[in-house]
Amino acid sequence: DAVFTIHSDIINERIVCPVIIEKPYIRETVTSVGILNDEEKSITEAVVIPSFADDGDSRLSVAFGTTGMGLLKDVLQYISDYPFDCLEQQSVKIMPLVLFGDKVNDFDSDKKIDNVSKTVKAFFKKLAKLQHSDGGFGYWEESRDSHVFVSMRIGALWAMASEAGYSESDLAINKKMLAEYLQNKSAEMKDVCDEEKLEICHVISCLGVNADEDFLNKLYSKEDISVTALSLIGLTTSDAQLAAKCAERIKTYIRPTARGVDISVFENDVVSPYERIIAGFDKLCRLSRTLELFVKVNSADEMIGKMLFTLLENQKCGYWKDLSTTSIVLNAVAKVIKIYNLENKKLSAEVLLDSKKIAAGKFDADNADIVNVVMDKEKLKSYAKDKQLPLEIIKNGKGSLLYSASLTYALPEEMQSSRDEGIGINVNVYDDATGAEITDNEFVTELETDKVYRMEVNVMSTFDRNYLALRLPIPSGAEIVDVDTTSGNNEEFRFVTRKELYDNEAHIFWDDFVKGRSVVSLRFRTVRRGVFPTPPVSAECMYESEVFGRANGGIFTIK
């Protein structure tokens, strides 16, 4: 408890305020999403509730409806909870508000937004103050140099907001200067692939600048043009016939499967990691661009449903690959959702877990709200653990039903083992006064209250990395004193771009991490007694989510 005592000639009071310390969990999420088309009546997914979940903390959430918003519950949660905050990432976090407006509040969430429109306008007002004299935007708020990738993302967000009905006065940035900046950067780029050039041209056209149709037609006439380039030509051109020709030509490359499409055609387009960061050249991003084109050319094309199904099939953890990829896919999915909203639907649906009804809903032209049900650990207590349970989604009536089912569970400390997927992490804790190392005993590290300790973290990579982020959590019963970085054993200077300090963790960022080792030293003071499960120190390349590393998780006891 925190005790406040007041003594004076007028009043003498003692106020006792309980201090709530929440136990932090590391959670994993498994997600399945899908569509029940007009002729389909039901589908069954398999759910296994794990017995190993820390404190039995498991949660099953199911969202379904006719608008497609039911597909996006975990996507929106992932975007909202993303821990880092460069300008591009801030833009992605505001993107659902732009695309879906007040509907983002349809889900059960502690982060309800009272006035979505006001929040969007305030964000663009903030961006206007951060726009550089050359018209571009920096990677971080305090960056002095403009970054073409971030500027493209903000330009695309401006176009989405304009399409959503916001006026130019609402969107306070200078779009003319931004378009000119992107045009200048495009002219400076030499020896780049067609897709990268076209991606910038597409954003410029979204800002209201007419595309160079001769340039687009010249690219279209190439025999070895990629599917992604064709998609971007079709999206950028104002010539409806050229856009339609691009879509028809793409159909000769993409092979439909029973419910989706074969996306192996996109794997032939090999580009450098930096080009992938700039233009989003992940195969899911490429498919998303193609989906956008087909929606633009012919919203009734049957390939749209197949491409949507393939994107949904690749959303396994509640999002697509990383934040940047998720934002590009989300924009394409939002365009499809608008198509589904125009359908004439009248249907009902129910969801059964192990033959027990857990949710039901009715949908028609006057009621298109999503149904969202969350089964927390108390509601899941009566269900068998470590056994496949059928999750049935049953539909009656006319129209398509879209659903998303996610199982989230907390990992116990002993399962939070270290991983090296391109980034090595080594952590040691020392008594700051004596220099003595504090060793753990089976994931439990014992500390003493009112002392300063030093956490020394070695970050290692055998390759040069771009946009590396390091998270350093400390026990909730401690507070950060300071953070120091050194250059490690590499002779080349490795510049730490940014440091962020929070109540119980620190974030360190490198725009360019030169191969070798960097050492980060964090000092913290123990201030509260207790037992504190603490997430592992982790690092990831923000635009290459497959490159990451983490140390062991564990428990700190402060005596």
C-alpha positions as CSV (number, residue, x, y, z in Angstrom):
1,D,0.0,0.0,0.0
2,A,1.0,3.6,-0.6
3,V,0.3,5.7,2.6
4,F,-0.2,9.5,2.4
5,T,-0.2,11.3,5.7
6,I,-1.3,14.9,6.1
7,H,-0.6,17.0,9.3
8,S,-1.7,20.6,9.6
9,D,-3.6,23.0,11.9
10,I,-6.7,22.4,9.7
11,I,-6.7,18.8,8.8
12,N,-5.0,15.5,9.9
13,E,-5.6,12.6,7.6
14,R,-4.1,9.3,6.6
15,I,-4.9,8.0,3.1
16,V,-4.1,4.4,2.2
17,C,-4.0,3.6,-1.5
18,P,-3.4,0.1,-2.7
19,V,-0.7,-0.3,-5.3
20,I,-1.8,-2.9,-7.9
21,I,1.1,-4.8,-9.5
22,E,-0.1,-6.8,-12.5
23,K,1.7,-10.0,-13.4
24,P,3.1,-9.7,-16.9
25,Y,2.5,-12.6,-19.2
26,I,4.1,-13.7,-22.4
27,R,1.3,-14.9,-24.6
28,E,1.0,-16.9,-27.9
29,T,-1.9,-16.6,-30.2
30,V,-3.2,-19.1,-32.8
31,T,-5.8,-17.7,-35.2
32,S,-8.0,-19.2,-37.9
33,V,-10.1,-17.1,-40.2
34,G,-12.4,-18.0,-43.0
35,I,-15.5,-17.3,-45.1
36,L,-18.7,-19.3,-45.4
37,N,-19.9,-18.6,-48.9
38,D,-23.6,-18.5,-50.0
39,E,-23.8,-22.2,-50.7
40,E,-21.9,-23.3,-47.6
41,K,-23.8,-24.0,-44.4
42,S,-21.1,-24.8,-41.8
43,I,-17.5,-25.3,-41.0
44,T,-15.6,-26.9,-38.2
45,E,-12.3,-25.8,-36.7
46,A,-10.3,-27.7,-34.1
47,V,-9.4,-26.1,-30.7
48,V,-6.9,-27.5,-28.2
49,I,-7.0,-25.7,-24.8
50,P,-3.5,-26.3,-23.3
51,S,-3.1,-27.5,-19.8
52,F,0.4,-25.8,-19.5
53,A,-0.9,-22.2,-19.7
54,D,0.6,-20.1,-16.9
55,D,-2.0,-19.7,-14.1
56,G,-4.5,-21.4,-16.5
57,D,-4.6,-18.2,-18.5
58,S,-6.2,-19.2,-21.8
59,R,-8.7,-17.2,-23.8
60,L,-10.8,-18.2,-26.8
61,S,-12.3,-15.4,-28.9
62,V,-14.7,-15.7,-31.8
63,A,-15.9,-12.9,-34.0
64,F,-18.3,-13.3,-36.9
65,G,-20.6,-11.2,-39.1
66,T,-21.4,-10.2,-42.7
67,T,-19.3,-7.0,-42.8
68,G,-15.9,-8.7,-42.7
69,M,-14.9,-6.7,-39.6
70,G,-15.1,-10.0,-37.7
71,L,-12.0,-11.1,-39.5
72,L,-10.0,-8.2,-38.1
73,K,-10.4,-8.4,-34.4
74,D,-6.9,-9.7,-33.7
75,V,-5.3,-7.7,-36.5
76,L,-6.6,-4.4,-34.9
77,Q,-5.5,-5.6,-31.5
78,Y,-2.0,-6.4,-32.8
79,I,-1.7,-3.0,-34.4
80,S,-2.9,-1.2,-31.3
81,D,-0.5,-3.1,-29.0
82,Y,2.6,-2.8,-31.3
83,P,5.3,-1.6,-28.9
84,F,7.3,0.7,-31.1
85,D,6.5,4.2,-32.3
86,C,8.4,5.5,-35.3
87,L,6.3,7.8,-37.6
88,E,5.5,5.0,-40.0
89,Q,4.3,2.8,-37.1
90,Q,2.2,5.7,-35.7
91,S,0.7,6.1,-39.1
92,V,-0.2,2.4,-39.2
93,K,-1.8,2.7,-35.7
94,I,-4.1,5.4,-37.0
95,M,-4.9,3.6,-40.2
96,P,-7.8,1.4,-38.8
97,L,-9.5,4.6,-37.6
98,V,-9.3,6.0,-41.1
99,L,-10.5,2.8,-42.8
100,F,-13.3,1.8,-40.5
101,G,-14.3,4.9,-38.5
102,D,-16.4,4.3,-35.4
103,K,-16.6,0.5,-36.2
104,V,-13.2,0.0,-34.6
105,N,-15.1,0.3,-31.3
106,D,-17.3,-2.7,-32.1
107,F,-14.8,-5.0,-30.4
108,D,-14.5,-5.5,-26.7
109,S,-11.5,-3.4,-25.8
110,D,-10.1,-1.2,-23.1
111,K,-9.0,1.2,-25.7
112,K,-12.3,2.7,-26.8
113,I,-11.9,5.9,-28.8
114,D,-14.6,8.5,-28.0
115,N,-14.2,10.6,-31.1
116,V,-12.5,8.8,-34.0
117,S,-12.7,11.7,-36.4
118,K,-11.2,14.1,-33.9
119,T,-8.4,11.6,-33.3
120,V,-7.6,11.3,-37.0
121,K,-7.6,15.1,-37.5
122,A,-5.3,15.6,-34.4
123,F,-2.9,13.1,-35.8
124,F,-2.6,14.9,-39.2
125,K,-2.3,18.2,-37.3
126,K,0.7,16.7,-35.5
127,L,2.1,15.4,-38.8
128,A,1.9,18.9,-40.3
129,K,4.3,20.2,-37.6
130,L,6.7,17.3,-38.3
131,Q,6.8,17.8,-42.1
132,H,10.2,18.9,-43.3
133,S,11.0,21.8,-45.6
134,D,11.6,19.4,-48.5
135,G,8.1,18.1,-48.1
136,G,9.1,14.7,-46.6
137,F,8.9,13.1,-43.2
138,G,11.6,11.6,-41.0
139,Y,11.7,8.1,-39.6
140,W,11.4,9.4,-36.0
141,E,9.6,12.5,-34.8
142,E,13.0,14.2,-34.1
143,S,14.7,13.0,-37.3
144,R,16.3,15.8,-39.4
145,D,16.5,13.9,-42.6
146,S,13.4,12.9,-44.6
147,H,12.8,9.2,-45.2
148,V,11.2,8.1,-48.5
149,F,9.6,5.0,-47.0
150,V,7.9,6.8,-44.2
151,S,6.9,9.7,-46.5
152,M,5.2,7.1,-48.8
153,R,3.3,5.6,-46.0
154,I,2.0,9.0,-44.8
155,G,1.1,9.8,-48.4
156,A,-0.9,6.6,-48.7
157,L,-2.6,7.3,-45.3
158,W,-3.6,10.8,-46.6
159,A,-5.2,9.2,-49.7
160,M,-7.1,6.7,-47.5
161,A,-8.4,9.5,-45.3
162,S,-9.4,11.6,-48.3
163,E,-11.3,8.6,-49.7
164,A,-13.0,8.2,-46.3
165,G,-14.4,11.7,-46.5
166,Y,-11.9,13.9,-44.7
167,S,-11.3,17.3,-46.3
168,E,-7.9,18.8,-47.2
169,S,-8.3,21.2,-44.3
170,D,-8.9,18.2,-42.0
171,L,-5.7,16.6,-43.3
172,A,-3.3,19.4,-42.3
173,I,-0.1,18.3,-44.1
174,N,1.0,20.0,-47.3
175,K,0.2,17.2,-49.8
176,K,1.7,19.3,-52.7
177,M,5.1,19.5,-51.0
178,L,4.9,15.8,-50.1
179,A,4.1,14.8,-53.8
180,E,7.0,17.0,-55.0
181,Y,9.4,15.4,-52.5
182,L,8.4,11.9,-53.7
183,Q,8.7,13.0,-57.3
184,N,12.2,14.2,-56.6
185,K,13.2,11.0,-54.8
186,S,11.8,9.0,-57.7
187,A,13.9,11.0,-60.2
188,E,17.0,10.4,-58.1
189,M,16.6,6.7,-57.9
190,K,18.8,4.8,-60.4
191,D,19.1,1.1,-61.1
192,V,16.0,0.3,-59.0
193,C,13.4,-2.4,-59.9
194,D,10.2,-1.5,-61.7
195,E,8.1,-2.3,-58.6
196,E,9.9,0.2,-56.4
197,K,9.5,2.9,-59.0
198,L,5.9,2.1,-59.5
199,E,5.1,2.0,-55.8
200,I,6.3,5.6,-55.5
201,C,4.4,6.6,-58.6
202,H,1.2,5.0,-57.2
203,V,1.5,7.0,-54.0
204,I,2.1,10.2,-56.0
205,S,-1.0,9.6,-58.1
206,C,-3.0,9.0,-54.8
207,L,-2.0,12.5,-53.8
208,G,-3.7,13.9,-56.9
209,V,-0.8,14.1,-59.3
210,N,-1.5,12.7,-62.8
211,A,0.6,9.6,-63.6
212,D,3.0,9.5,-66.6
213,E,0.8,7.3,-68.8
214,D,3.6,6.9,-71.4
215,F,5.8,5.5,-68.7
216,L,3.1,3.1,-67.5
217,N,2.3,1.9,-71.1
218,K,6.0,1.4,-71.8
219,L,6.4,-0.8,-68.7
220,Y,3.2,-2.7,-69.6
221,S,4.7,-3.6,-73.0
222,K,7.6,-5.4,-71.4
223,E,7.5,-9.1,-71.9
224,D,9.2,-10.0,-68.6
225,I,7.1,-7.8,-66.4
226,S,6.1,-9.2,-63.0
227,V,2.6,-9.6,-61.6
228,T,3.3,-7.0,-59.0
229,A,4.4,-4.4,-61.6
230,L,1.2,-5.1,-63.6
231,S,-0.9,-4.6,-60.4
232,L,0.8,-1.3,-59.6
233,I,0.4,-0.1,-63.2
234,G,-3.3,-0.9,-63.1
235,L,-3.7,0.9,-59.7
236,T,-1.7,3.9,-60.8
237,T,-3.2,4.6,-64.2
238,S,-6.3,6.7,-64.8
239,D,-6.9,4.7,-68.0
240,A,-9.6,2.2,-67.2
241,Q,-8.8,0.1,-70.3
242,L,-5.1,-0.2,-69.3
243,A,-6.1,-1.2,-65.8
244,A,-8.5,-3.9,-67.2
245,K,-5.7,-5.2,-69.5
246,C,-3.4,-5.5,-66.5
247,A,-6.0,-7.6,-64.6
248,E,-6.6,-9.9,-67.6
249,R,-2.9,-10.4,-68.1
250,I,-2.4,-11.2,-64.4
251,K,-5.0,-14.0,-64.8
252,T,-2.6,-15.8,-67.1
253,Y,0.0,-15.9,-64.4
254,I,-2.0,-16.7,-61.2
255,R,-3.4,-20.2,-60.9
256,P,-6.6,-20.6,-58.9
257,T,-6.9,-23.4,-56.4
258,A,-10.1,-24.9,-55.0
259,R,-10.7,-22.0,-52.6
260,G,-7.7,-19.7,-53.1
261,V,-4.9,-18.9,-55.5
262,D,-1.4,-20.2,-55.9
263,I,0.9,-17.4,-54.8
264,S,4.2,-19.1,-55.8
265,V,4.3,-16.8,-58.8
266,F,5.3,-14.0,-56.4
267,E,8.2,-15.9,-55.0
268,N,10.1,-15.5,-58.3
269,D,10.4,-11.7,-57.8
270,V,13.7,-11.6,-55.7
271,V,14.7,-8.2,-54.4
272,S,17.1,-6.9,-51.8
273,P,16.0,-6.6,-48.2
274,Y,16.2,-2.8,-48.5
275,E,13.9,-2.8,-51.5
276,R,11.5,-5.0,-49.6
277,I,11.4,-2.4,-46.7
278,I,10.8,0.5,-49.1
279,A,8.0,-1.0,-51.2
280,G,6.6,-3.9,-49.2
281,F,7.8,-6.7,-51.5
282,D,6.7,-9.6,-49.3
283,K,4.6,-12.0,-51.3
284,L,1.5,-11.2,-49.2
285,C,2.0,-7.5,-50.0
286,R,2.3,-8.4,-53.7
287,L,-1.0,-10.4,-53.6
288,S,-2.6,-7.5,-51.7
289,R,-1.7,-5.1,-54.5
290,T,-3.2,-7.6,-57.0
291,L,-6.4,-7.9,-55.0
292,E,-6.7,-4.1,-54.9
293,L,-6.5,-4.0,-58.7
294,F,-9.2,-6.6,-59.2
295,V,-11.5,-4.7,-56.8
296,K,-10.9,-1.5,-58.8
297,V,-11.5,-3.2,-62.2
298,N,-14.4,-5.5,-61.5
299,S,-15.7,-5.9,-58.0
300,A,-17.8,-9.0,-59.1
301,D,-14.7,-11.0,-60.3
302,E,-14.6,-14.4,-58.6
303,M,-10.9,-14.1,-58.2
304,I,-11.4,-11.5,-55.5
305,G,-12.9,-14.1,-53.1
306,K,-10.1,-16.5,-53.8
307,M,-7.4,-14.0,-53.2
308,L,-9.1,-12.9,-50.0
309,F,-9.2,-16.5,-48.8
310,T,-5.5,-16.9,-49.5
311,L,-4.6,-13.8,-47.5
312,L,-6.8,-15.0,-44.6
313,E,-5.2,-18.4,-44.8
314,N,-1.8,-16.8,-44.2
315,Q,-3.0,-14.9,-41.1
316,K,-2.0,-17.5,-38.5
317,C,-1.1,-15.4,-35.4
318,G,-3.7,-12.7,-35.6
319,Y,-1.8,-10.6,-38.1
320,W,0.3,-10.9,-41.3
321,K,4.0,-11.3,-40.8
322,D,4.9,-7.9,-39.4
323,L,3.4,-4.4,-38.9
324,S,4.3,-3.1,-42.3
325,T,2.9,-6.1,-44.2
326,T,-0.2,-6.1,-42.0
327,S,-0.9,-2.5,-43.0
328,I,-0.7,-3.2,-46.7
329,V,-2.9,-6.4,-46.4
330,L,-5.3,-4.6,-44.2
331,N,-5.9,-1.8,-46.8
332,A,-6.7,-4.5,-49.4
333,V,-9.0,-6.4,-47.1
334,A,-10.8,-3.2,-46.2
335,K,-11.6,-2.6,-49.9
336,V,-13.1,-6.1,-50.1
337,I,-15.1,-5.6,-46.9
338,K,-16.8,-2.6,-48.7
339,I,-17.9,-5.0,-51.4
340,Y,-19.3,-7.5,-49.0
341,N,-21.2,-4.6,-47.3
342,L,-23.1,-4.0,-50.6
343,E,-24.4,-7.6,-50.8
344,N,-28.1,-8.3,-50.0
345,K,-27.8,-10.5,-46.9
346,K,-30.3,-12.1,-44.5
347,L,-29.0,-14.8,-42.4
348,S,-28.4,-16.1,-38.9
349,A,-25.4,-17.9,-37.4
350,E,-24.4,-19.7,-34.3
351,V,-21.1,-21.0,-32.8
352,L,-20.7,-24.2,-30.8
353,L,-17.7,-25.3,-28.8
354,D,-17.7,-29.0,-28.1
355,S,-21.4,-29.1,-29.1
356,K,-22.3,-26.3,-26.6
357,K,-23.6,-23.0,-28.0
358,I,-21.4,-20.1,-27.1
359,A,-22.7,-17.4,-29.4
360,A,-25.5,-16.6,-31.9
361,G,-26.5,-13.7,-34.1
362,K,-28.9,-12.5,-36.9
363,F,-27.8,-10.3,-39.8
364,D,-29.7,-8.3,-42.4
365,A,-29.7,-4.9,-44.1
366,D,-30.7,-3.1,-40.9
367,N,-28.4,-5.1,-38.6
368,A,-24.9,-5.8,-39.9
369,D,-23.1,-5.6,-36.6
370,I,-20.5,-8.2,-35.7
371,V,-20.9,-10.7,-32.9
372,N,-17.9,-11.1,-30.7
373,V,-17.6,-13.6,-27.9
374,V,-14.7,-14.1,-25.5
375,M,-14.3,-17.2,-23.4
376,D,-11.9,-16.4,-20.6
377,K,-10.2,-18.9,-18.3
378,E,-13.2,-19.1,-16.0
379,K,-15.5,-20.0,-18.9
380,L,-13.0,-22.5,-20.3
381,K,-12.6,-24.3,-17.0
382,S,-15.3,-26.9,-17.8
383,Y,-13.8,-27.9,-21.1
384,A,-11.3,-30.7,-21.6
385,K,-7.6,-29.7,-21.9
386,D,-5.0,-31.0,-24.4
387,K,-7.8,-32.5,-26.5
388,Q,-9.1,-31.5,-29.9
389,L,-12.5,-29.9,-29.4
390,P,-14.8,-29.1,-32.4
391,L,-15.6,-25.4,-32.9
392,E,-18.6,-25.3,-35.3
393,I,-19.7,-22.2,-37.1
394,I,-23.2,-22.8,-38.5
395,K,-25.0,-20.4,-41.0
396,N,-28.6,-20.3,-42.1
397,G,-29.8,-18.0,-44.8
398,K,-28.5,-16.0,-47.8
399,G,-25.2,-14.3,-47.9
400,S,-21.5,-14.8,-46.9
401,L,-20.5,-15.1,-43.3
402,L,-16.9,-14.1,-42.3
403,Y,-15.4,-15.3,-39.1
404,S,-12.2,-15.2,-37.0
405,A,-11.4,-17.6,-34.1
406,S,-8.3,-17.1,-31.9
407,L,-6.9,-19.0,-29.0
408,T,-4.5,-17.1,-26.7
409,Y,-2.6,-18.6,-23.8
410,A,0.1,-17.5,-21.4
411,L,3.5,-19.3,-21.6
412,P,5.0,-20.4,-18.3
413,E,8.5,-19.1,-17.6
414,E,10.2,-22.5,-18.3
415,M,8.8,-22.4,-21.8
416,Q,10.1,-19.0,-22.6
417,S,13.4,-20.4,-23.8
418,S,16.1,-18.4,-25.6
419,R,16.0,-18.3,-29.4
420,D,18.5,-17.2,-32.0
421,E,16.9,-16.6,-35.4
422,G,19.6,-14.3,-36.7
423,I,20.0,-12.2,-33.6
424,G,21.9,-13.5,-30.5
425,I,21.0,-12.2,-27.1
426,N,23.0,-12.8,-23.9
427,V,22.0,-11.3,-20.6
428,N,23.9,-11.0,-17.3
429,V,22.9,-9.2,-14.1
430,Y,25.4,-7.7,-11.7
431,D,25.4,-6.0,-8.3
432,D,26.3,-2.4,-9.4
433,A,28.2,-1.7,-6.2
434,T,30.4,-4.8,-6.0
435,G,30.4,-6.0,-9.6
436,A,29.4,-9.5,-8.5
437,E,27.3,-11.5,-11.0
438,I,23.8,-12.5,-9.9
439,T,23.1,-16.0,-11.1
440,D,19.6,-17.5,-11.5
441,N,18.4,-20.8,-10.0
442,E,16.1,-22.6,-12.4
443,F,14.7,-19.4,-14.0
444,V,14.5,-17.6,-10.6
445,T,16.8,-14.6,-9.9
446,E,17.0,-13.3,-6.3
447,L,17.6,-9.6,-5.6
448,E,17.5,-7.4,-2.6
449,T,15.4,-4.3,-2.1
450,D,16.8,-0.8,-2.3
451,K,19.8,-1.8,-4.3
452,V,21.1,-0.9,-7.8
453,Y,21.8,-3.7,-10.3
454,R,23.2,-3.6,-13.8
455,M,21.8,-5.7,-16.6
456,E,24.4,-6.2,-19.3
457,V,22.9,-7.3,-22.7
458,N,25.0,-8.5,-25.6
459,V,23.3,-8.2,-29.0
460,M,25.0,-10.1,-31.7
461,S,24.6,-10.7,-35.4
462,T,26.8,-12.2,-38.1
463,F,25.1,-10.1,-40.8
464,D,24.4,-6.4,-41.2
465,R,20.8,-5.6,-40.1
466,N,18.4,-2.8,-40.8
467,Y,15.9,-1.3,-38.3
468,L,16.7,-3.5,-35.3
469,A,14.7,-2.9,-32.1
470,L,15.7,-4.2,-28.7
471,R,13.4,-4.6,-25.7
472,L,14.8,-4.7,-22.2
473,P,12.1,-5.5,-19.6
474,I,12.9,-5.2,-15.8
475,P,11.0,-6.6,-12.8
476,S,7.8,-4.6,-12.1
477,G,9.2,-4.1,-8.6
478,A,12.1,-2.0,-9.9
479,E,12.7,1.3,-11.7
480,I,15.2,2.2,-14.4
481,V,18.1,4.4,-13.4
482,D,19.9,4.8,-16.7
483,V,20.8,3.0,-20.0
484,D,24.3,3.1,-21.6
485,T,25.4,1.6,-24.9
486,T,28.9,0.7,-26.2
487,S,30.2,-0.2,-29.6
488,G,31.0,-3.8,-28.7
489,N,33.9,-5.6,-30.5
490,N,33.3,-4.1,-33.9
491,E,35.6,-1.4,-35.1
492,E,33.0,0.2,-37.2
493,F,30.8,2.8,-35.4
494,R,27.4,1.4,-34.6
495,F,25.1,4.3,-33.9
496,V,22.1,3.9,-31.6
497,T,19.4,5.8,-33.3
498,R,17.0,6.1,-30.3
499,K,16.4,5.2,-26.7
500,E,13.0,5.1,-25.0
501,L,12.6,4.5,-21.2
502,Y,9.3,3.3,-19.7
503,D,8.2,2.3,-16.2
504,N,9.4,-1.3,-16.5
505,E,11.3,-1.6,-19.8
506,A,13.6,0.2,-22.2
507,H,13.7,0.2,-26.0
508,I,16.9,0.7,-28.0
509,F,16.8,1.2,-31.8
510,W,19.5,0.9,-34.5
511,D,18.6,2.0,-38.1
512,D,21.7,0.2,-39.2
513,F,23.2,-2.5,-37.1
514,V,26.7,-3.4,-38.3
515,K,27.5,-7.1,-38.0
516,G,29.3,-7.9,-34.8
517,R,28.4,-7.3,-31.1
518,S,26.9,-4.4,-29.3
519,V,26.6,-4.1,-25.5
520,V,23.8,-2.3,-23.8
521,S,24.0,-1.7,-20.0
522,L,20.8,-0.9,-18.1
523,R,20.9,0.0,-14.4
524,F,17.8,-0.4,-12.3
525,R,17.0,0.1,-8.6
526,T,14.8,-2.4,-6.7
527,V,12.0,-0.6,-4.8
528,R,9.3,-3.1,-4.0
529,R,9.4,-6.6,-2.4
530,G,7.7,-9.4,-4.2
531,V,7.8,-12.1,-6.9
532,F,7.9,-10.6,-10.4
533,P,7.6,-12.8,-13.6
534,T,9.5,-10.9,-16.2
535,P,9.4,-11.2,-20.0
536,P,12.6,-12.1,-21.8
537,V,15.0,-9.5,-23.3
538,S,14.3,-9.7,-27.1
539,A,15.3,-8.1,-30.3
540,E,13.8,-8.1,-33.8
541,C,14.2,-6.6,-37.2
542,M,11.1,-4.5,-37.5
543,Y,10.6,-5.2,-41.2
544,E,12.0,-8.7,-41.3
545,S,10.0,-10.5,-38.5
546,E,11.7,-13.8,-39.3
547,V,15.0,-12.3,-37.9
548,F,14.8,-12.1,-34.2
549,G,16.3,-13.3,-30.9
550,R,15.5,-13.5,-27.2
551,A,17.0,-14.6,-23.9
552,N,15.3,-16.9,-21.4
553,G,12.3,-15.6,-19.6
554,G,12.3,-15.9,-15.8
555,I,11.2,-14.8,-12.3
556,F,12.8,-12.1,-10.2
557,T,12.2,-12.2,-6.4
558,I,13.0,-9.0,-4.5
559,K,13.5,-9.5,-0.8
